[in-house]
């Protein structure tokens, strides 16, 4: 009984450490995205302003081109990348990079709207980026934490330190399925709901 409890505590400790590491990578990526958006100036800022204003104008006129399959692929490629990283020791470096990239683009895109439109830009930024993130961000962490632990075990085994192989058990595949479902939901939300809300936000900003 004592050994079983100790193993559970060890697993909980590993999961907490993995969650903290990936969370920090996500936040660092987000901080870099905000900094990169803040540093845009001069001709670059003017081009960004024209692009965002034109994008919102297209959204307001309902002429914004959008493909369902491209939107879904934009969401599903990240859980697919996480799945691939879970079965290789490269995931030890790949997962923090993946989370950093995801955090960077989320923060950079939102910060650009704030940079150009001020506080009013938070409305279209929330609709475009944060609303789908309410689904895909938890999904990324749900799949990323066990995938990161699986990569660590594979790395230890490749170095001759034991640790077992990839944790491709039933619980792992349930997490993969849940992540895929949430990512698919984020894509459908982005395709059907976001354009409607974005039209209203565009009227407020422009």
Secondary structure, DSSP 8 states (H G I E B T S, - for coil): -HHHHHHHHHHHHHHHHHHHHHHHHHHHHHHHHHHHHHH--THHHHHHHHHHHHHHHHHHTT-----HHHHHHHHHHHHHHHHHHHTSTTHHHHHHHHHHHHHHHHHHHHHHHHHHHGGGHHHHHIIIIIHHHHHHHHHHHHHHHHHHHHHHHHHHHHTTS---S---SHHHHHHHHHHHHHHHHHHHIIIIIHHHHHHHHHHHH-
